[in-house]
């Protein structure tokens, strides 16, 4: 008899974060995620981790009646039905106003659909004794997935009275440095050295949109000088104008391998049109998770030749969907990559499985995991070694097993600290009184 899904649990959880700076402000002391755990009638468990926030929690729970009691073999139909229901829930006019890219992208129903799809694939893989990667696209194509070292300017947590985590791991330089202020190019280079020492990264990405563009480009130059063979990029989250982006980046071939969202919409031109102009004027490859976040936007981006590296991670495209993007990239001379937000080890496993099924040459995957490493929600978390995560073909499903006690502790942290929707403005107001988000200015430029 084909097993059925007996239970679907949706558990909002929280973890500790550093005071990481970005164009939208400063990360709060806690980041939030939603964990979904499904158990089938044969006792197999499937798990997923998707972005946090009360809206996503509520939408995930609305899917439970469409999931429980259904045969796992109906997984595609279940995902379709959940997607249709969620699309009907959020149908309506788009509300205008300045919002962070983070806030806008988290409204996508695919965040929720992934939370239904992934546990079903995890369970199905366990029954079929194959990894999830074997169930995606044309199947598993690689055994090791390359990740990059994601670097951040860090505000001084002691300048606030917020409960930022300190001294949780003083076992090496990385464990210590990830909780301390880092506001200079030299501090970022030291951060990269520490991350490489622990994880073996061969690629680095700097989160920009914090200081003046010249200061951030100087940081890039110092990184390239220290790591001459590394692929290096910067992501200012479209805080720069087109003119500034071109001025800063033109002639940087060989230093910047590609640039992520250097500029966005201006005047009557869309972000895709402006990015295309940047690409033409500088000759640099471009990446984005801001202006090709669904198939309609992707079609426009391809027509305009505005994006070289679509960042299509499973959380925002679904597991199946992000591999479809990878197949498209392989067929159209583009390079598939992955966007990241703060996450636990379940998400790291999800990204690794998707990337293991992505055909062709792929970009090193983004991950915030190094900032959360040690806060595990599984009994056997993936390990980043030599800048890579291994995806074994003899380990079924996602390759991880949920740690119920750890999930419950993370849920209690969420409850005890009244965690909800992320607001990066809170921490910034300790650094700059009265600070408010401005989509066209770096966060420390006021």
C-alpha positions in Angstrom: 0.0 0.0 0.0 1.3 3.5 -0.9 2.0 5.4 2.3 0.1 8.6 3.1 1.0 11.8 4.9 -0.3 11.5 8.5 0.9 14.8 9.9 2.3 18.1 8.7 3.7 20.4 11.4 4.6 24.0 10.8 7.0 25.3 13.4 8.3 28.9 13.5 11.8 29.0 14.8 14.5 31.6 15.5 18.3 31.6 15.7 21.0 34.1 16.7 22.5 36.4 14.2 25.4 39.0 14.0 24.9 42.7 13.4 25.4 42.2 9.7 24.9 45.4 7.7 23.2 45.7 4.3 21.4 48.3 2.2 18.2 47.8 4.3 19.9 48.3 7.6 21.4 46.0 10.3 20.4 42.4 11.0 18.5 42.0 14.2 19.9 39.7 17.0 17.5 37.0 15.9 16.6 35.7 12.5 13.5 33.6 11.9 12.6 30.6 9.7 9.7 28.2 9.3 10.4 24.5 9.7 7.9 22.0 8.2 8.0 18.4 9.3 5.8 15.7 7.7 5.5 12.1 8.9 4.0 9.4 6.7 2.0 6.2 7.6 5.2 4.1 7.4 7.0 6.3 9.9 9.2 8.2 7.4 9.9 11.9 8.2 10.4 14.7 5.7 11.6 18.1 6.5 11.9 21.6 5.0 13.1 25.0 6.1 11.7 28.2 4.4 11.9 31.9 5.2 10.4 33.2 8.5 7.6 35.5 9.2 4.0 35.2 10.5 2.5 35.5 7.0 4.5 32.5 5.7 3.6 30.5 8.9 -0.1 31.2 8.4 0.0 30.3 4.7 1.9 27.1 5.4 -0.7 26.1 8.0 -3.5 26.8 5.6 -2.0 24.0 3.4 -2.3 21.3 6.0 -5.8 20.1 5.0 -4.6 19.7 1.4 -1.6 17.6 2.5 -2.6 15.3 5.4 -4.2 12.0 4.4 -2.9 12.2 0.9 -0.7 9.5 -0.7 2.9 10.6 -1.1 2.7 9.5 -4.8 0.4 12.4 -5.3 3.1 14.9 -4.3 3.0 16.9 -7.6 -0.8 17.2 -7.4 -0.6 18.3 -3.8 2.0 21.0 -4.6 -0.2 22.2 -7.5 -3.3 22.4 -5.3 -1.4 24.3 -2.6 0.0 26.7 -5.2 -3.5 27.4 -6.6 -5.0 28.0 -3.2 -2.2 30.3 -2.1 -2.3 32.3 -5.4 -6.1 32.9 -4.8 -5.4 34.0 -1.3 -3.0 36.7 -2.3 -4.6 37.8 -5.6 -5.3 41.5 -5.7 -3.7 44.8 -6.6 -0.1 45.5 -5.9 0.4 48.1 -3.2 3.0 50.7 -4.0 5.6 52.3 -1.8 9.2 51.8 -0.9 9.9 48.4 0.5 13.2 46.5 0.8 13.9 43.8 -1.7 13.8 41.4 1.3 10.2 42.4 2.1 9.0 42.2 -1.5 10.5 38.8 -2.3 9.2 37.3 0.9 5.6 37.9 -0.3 6.0 35.3 -3.0 3.8 32.2 -2.5 6.7 30.0 -3.7 8.2 30.4 -0.2 5.2 28.4 1.0 5.0 26.0 -1.9 8.6 25.0 -1.2 7.7 24.2 2.4 5.2 21.7 1.1 7.2 20.3 -1.8 10.5 19.6 0.0 9.3 17.4 2.8 7.3 15.3 0.2 10.4 14.9 -1.9 12.4 14.1 1.2 10.0 11.3 2.1 9.8 10.0 -1.4 13.5 9.9 -1.7 13.8 7.8 1.4 11.2 5.3 0.1 13.0 5.1 -3.3 16.4 5.1 -1.6 17.8 8.0 -3.6 18.8 11.5 -2.8 16.4 14.4 -3.5 18.8 15.5 -6.3 17.9 12.3 -8.2 14.2 13.4 -8.3 14.9 16.8 -9.7 15.4 17.8 -13.4 17.3 15.0 -15.1 18.7 13.7 -11.9 21.9 14.1 -9.9 24.8 15.4 -12.0 27.5 16.2 -9.4 28.6 14.8 -6.0 30.1 18.0 -4.6 28.6 21.5 -4.6 30.7 24.7 -4.4 29.8 27.5 -2.0 31.2 31.0 -1.6 32.3 32.9 1.4 29.6 35.5 2.1 31.3 38.6 3.7 29.6 41.4 5.6 30.4 44.7 7.2 29.4 44.2 10.8 28.2 46.9 13.2 29.4 47.2 16.7 27.0 45.1 18.8 28.2 46.9 21.9 26.8 50.2 20.5 23.4 48.7 21.2 21.5 47.2 24.1 20.2 44.4 21.9 21.0 40.8 22.8 23.4 40.0 20.0 25.2 36.6 20.5 28.8 36.8 21.7 31.4 34.1 22.4 29.3 31.2 21.2 32.3 29.8 19.4 35.8 31.0 20.3 37.4 27.8 18.9 39.1 29.6 16.0 39.5 33.0 14.4 36.2 32.7 12.4 34.2 31.9 15.4 35.4 35.0 17.2 35.5 37.4 14.3 31.9 36.8 13.1 30.6 38.4 16.2 32.8 41.5 16.3 32.6 44.8 14.4 34.1 44.9 10.9 33.8 48.3 9.3 37.0 48.7 7.2 38.5 47.0 4.1 41.2 45.5 6.3 38.6 44.0 8.7 36.8 42.4 5.7 40.0 40.9 4.4 40.7 39.4 7.8 37.1 38.1 7.9 37.7 36.4 4.5 41.0 34.9 5.7 39.2 33.4 8.8 36.3 32.0 6.7 38.7 30.4 4.2 40.7 28.9 7.1 37.7 27.1 8.5 35.7 26.3 5.3 38.2 26.4 2.4 36.3 28.9 0.3 37.7 29.8 -3.2 35.0 32.4 -3.9 33.9 35.5 -2.0 30.9 37.8 -2.1 30.8 41.1 -0.2 27.4 42.5 0.8 27.6 46.1 -0.3 25.1 49.0 -0.2 26.5 50.0 3.2 29.2 52.7 2.6 30.1 55.0 -0.3 30.7 53.0 -3.4 34.4 54.0 -3.6 35.0 52.6 -0.1 33.3 49.3 -1.0 35.3 49.0 -4.3 38.5 49.6 -2.3 37.5 46.6 -0.1 37.0 44.5 -3.3 40.5 45.5 -4.5 42.1 44.5 -1.2 40.2 41.2 -1.3 41.5 40.5 -4.8 45.0 41.4 -3.8 44.9 39.0 -0.9 43.1 36.2 -2.9 44.3 36.7 -6.5 42.8 33.4 -7.8 39.3 33.9 -6.1 36.1 34.7 -7.9 34.9 37.9 -6.2 31.7 39.8 -6.4 29.8 42.6 -4.6 26.1 43.0 -4.0 24.9 46.6 -3.2 21.2 45.6 -3.6 20.8 48.3 -6.3 21.8 51.1 -4.0 24.0 52.6 -6.7 22.7 54.6 -9.7 23.6 53.5 -13.2 26.1 56.3 -13.6 27.8 55.5 -10.3 27.8 51.7 -11.0 29.5 52.2 -14.3 32.0 54.7 -12.8 32.9 52.3 -10.0 33.0 49.1 -12.0 34.2 49.9 -15.4 37.8 48.6 -15.9 37.4 46.2 -13.0 37.6 43.1 -15.2 39.9 40.6 -13.6 39.1 42.0 -10.1 35.3 41.7 -10.1 34.2 38.4 -11.7 30.6 39.6 -11.8 28.4 42.2 -10.1 25.2 41.4 -8.3 22.4 44.0 -8.6 24.7 47.1 -8.9 21.7 49.3 -9.9 18.0 49.2 -10.2 15.0 50.9 -11.8 15.6 54.6 -12.6 13.1 57.2 -13.9 11.0 55.4 -16.6 13.4 52.5 -17.0 12.9 49.1 -15.3 15.7 47.4 -13.3 16.2 45.0 -16.1 16.7 47.8 -18.6 19.1 49.6 -16.3 21.1 46.4 -15.6 21.3 45.7 -19.3 22.9 49.1 -19.8 25.4 48.4 -17.0 26.3 45.1 -18.6 26.8 46.8 -22.0 28.9 49.7 -20.7 31.2 47.7 -18.4 31.3 44.3 -20.1 31.0 42.7 -16.6 28.8 39.7 -16.0 25.7 40.5 -13.8 23.8 38.5 -11.3 20.4 39.2 -9.6 17.9 38.0 -7.1 15.9 41.2 -7.4 14.7 41.6 -11.0 14.2 38.1 -12.4 12.4 36.4 -9.6 9.7 34.7 -11.6 9.3 33.4 -15.2 7.8 36.6 -16.6 10.7 38.6 -15.3 13.1 36.0 -16.5 11.8 36.2 -20.0 12.2 40.0 -20.0 15.8 39.8 -18.5 16.8 37.3 -21.2 15.4 39.4 -24.0 17.3 42.5 -22.7 20.5 40.5 -22.0 20.5 42.2 -18.6 21.4 39.1 -16.4 24.2 36.7 -16.8 23.7 34.8 -13.6 20.1 34.3 -12.4 20.1 33.6 -8.7 17.3 31.1 -8.4 17.4 29.3 -5.1 14.8 26.7 -4.0 13.2 28.9 -1.4 12.0 31.4 -3.9 11.5 29.1 -7.0 10.7 25.7 -5.4 13.1 22.7 -5.6 11.8 21.7 -9.0 11.5 25.3 -10.3 15.1 26.3 -9.4 16.4 23.3 -11.3 14.3 24.2 -14.3 16.0 27.6 -14.2 19.4 25.8 -14.1 18.4 23.7 -17.2 17.4 26.9 -19.0 20.7 28.5 -18.1 22.6 25.5 -19.4 20.7 25.6 -22.7 21.0 29.4 -23.1 24.6 30.1 -22.2 23.7 31.6 -18.8 25.1 30.6 -15.4 22.8 29.4 -12.7 23.4 30.5 -9.1 21.7 30.7 -5.7 20.6 33.6 -3.5 20.7 33.2 0.3 19.2 34.6 3.5 20.1 33.7 7.1 19.3 30.0 7.5 19.9 26.8 9.4 21.4 23.5 8.2 18.1 22.2 6.7 18.2 24.9 4.1 21.9 24.2 3.4 20.9 20.6 2.6 18.1 21.8 0.3 20.4 24.1 -1.7 23.1 21.4 -2.0 20.5 18.9 -3.3 19.2 21.4 -5.9 22.7 22.4 -7.0 23.6 18.7 -7.3 20.9 18.4 -10.0 21.8 21.7 -11.8 23.4 20.8 -15.2 26.4 22.5 -16.7 28.8 24.9 -15.1 27.2 26.7 -12.1 28.1 29.6 -9.9 29.3 29.0 -6.4 26.2 29.0 -4.2 25.5 31.8 -1.8 25.0 30.8 1.8 24.6 32.7 5.1 25.2 29.4 6.9 28.7 30.3 8.1 27.1 33.0 10.3 24.8 30.4 11.9 27.1 27.4 11.9 26.7 25.6 15.2 23.0 26.3 15.6 22.0 22.9 14.1 18.4 21.7 13.6 19.5 18.3 12.4 21.4 15.4 13.9 23.8 15.2 10.9 24.2 18.7 9.4 26.0 19.2 6.1 29.7 20.2 6.4 31.4 22.7 4.2 35.0 21.5 3.4 37.3 22.9 0.8 34.5 25.3 -0.1 32.1 22.4 -1.0 29.3 20.3 0.4 29.2 16.6 -0.5 25.9 15.2 -1.8 26.2 11.4 -1.4 24.3 9.2 -3.8 23.9 6.5 -1.2 22.2 8.7 1.3 18.4 9.1 0.6 16.2 12.1 0.8 17.7 15.4 1.8 20.5 13.6 3.6 19.6 15.1 7.0 17.4 14.0 9.9 15.5 16.5 12.0 16.6 17.0 15.6 13.3 17.4 17.4 14.9 18.8 20.6 16.8 21.4 18.7 13.8 22.5 16.7 11.8 22.8 19.9 14.5 24.9 21.5 14.6 27.2 18.4 10.9 27.5 18.6 11.1 28.5 22.2 13.7 31.1 21.3 11.2 32.5 18.8 8.4 32.6 21.4 10.5 34.0 24.2 11.8 36.9 22.1 8.5 37.6 20.4 10.1 37.2 17.0 8.0 38.1 14.0 8.7 40.0 10.8 12.3 41.0 10.3 13.0 44.8 10.5 16.6 45.8 9.8 15.8 49.4 10.6 15.8 48.7 14.4 19.5 48.0 14.8 20.5 50.8 12.4 18.7 53.4 14.6 21.4 52.8 17.2 24.1 53.7 14.7 22.2 56.6 13.1 19.3 58.1 15.2 16.1 58.3 13.2 17.5 56.1 10.4 15.0 55.1 7.7 15.3 52.9 4.7 16.0 54.5 1.3 16.2 52.2 -1.7 18.6 54.5 -3.5 21.1 55.1 -0.7 23.6 52.9 1.1 22.6 52.4 4.7 25.5 54.3 6.3 25.3 57.2 3.8 22.9 59.8 5.5 
